C-alpha cells in the first residue's frame, strides 16, 4: 500500500513549481548573448509555451534517486536547450508554419536563422555540460544528441515509405524522442551517484515513457482538437511521416482501401477530404484504440522499472507523469 497519496499531473506541477521556476531563470541566464538575433529568437521560443516536461523528469529522477543538491537546475536547463534546438531544426526540415499554435521561427526569421540559432543552443548546452566535469554526463549527452540526429536522418530516409515495419518505426521514435527523455532521467540518477542498477532502472523508465509519449503524439495527430494541439489534423502524414496509426490501418483495411491510401501518399494528395477518409478508416478498424493501447503498454513497462524504489513523493509524481503522457486531451 502506497505511503503517499496518488497524484494528478496538476499536483505535480504545483509541488515542483518552485524548482521549475528556478530552471526557467537558469534558461534565461543561459540564453544571454551579445548577438541580438539569438536573444530575439530564443526569447520568442521560450516564451511561447511548452511544459518543460524533460526538465521536470530530470528533477523528479534526481529526487527519487536521493539527490539533495542544486546541480539539477542547470542540467535541466541544458536538457531544455537541446530539446528546443531540435524543435528549431525539425520545423525547418518539416517546413512547418505552426508550433504550439504560434508561427514558427522559420516563418518569422527564415530557415538560415532557425538553423544557426538551433546550432547555437546545441553548442551552448554542450559548453554548460562540460563545465560540470562529469565524464558520465558528458558521455550520455554526446551519445543522446548523436542518436537524435541519426533518428532524424532515418526519418528523412523513409518519408512516405509505406513499406517500413513497425520495428523500424519504433527504432526511429526511440532515437528521435525517447533518447532525450531517457537521458533526462539517467542524468538525474547520475547526480545522486546511486548504484548502476538504479541508474539503469530510472533510464528504462524514461525510455519507455519516451516511446509512449511519441506513440500518443502520433495518435493525437489524427484525432485531437487541432487548435489545442497547435497544428492541423494529419499534419504528420502531410509531412511524409508514416506513424503507427497508419501502419496499423494498412494491416487491417481491405486491399482496395490500402491501394487508395497508397495512392494518396504517393501523390501527396492530402486534401481535407482524403485526410477525413483516412481518419474514418482508422476509427472503423479500431486503429486509434490500438495505438493508444500500445502507448499504455509502454507506460506500464515504465512504471515496472521503478518497482524496486520505496514509495515517496517523487515516485508518485513520476507515476502521475507517466499516466499523463497517455491521458492527454484527445
Buried (B, 14 or more C-beta within 10 A) or exposed (E): EEEEEEBEBEBBBEBBEEBBEBBBEBBBEBBEBEEEEBBBBBEBBBEBEBEBBBBBBBBBBBBBBBBEEEBBBBBBBBBBBBBBBBBBBBBBBBEBBBBEEBBBBBBEBEBEBBBBBBEBBBEBBBEBBEEBEBEEBBEBBEEBBEBBBBBBEBBEEBEBEBEBEEEBBBBBBBBBBBBBBBBBBBBBBBBBEBEEEBBEBBBBBBBBBBBBBBBBBBBBBBBBEBEEBBBBBBBBBBBBBBBBBBBBBBEBBEEEBBEBBBEBBEEEEBEEEBBEBBBEBBBEBEBBEBBBEBBBBBBEBBBEBBEEBEEBBBBBBBBBBBBBBBBBEB
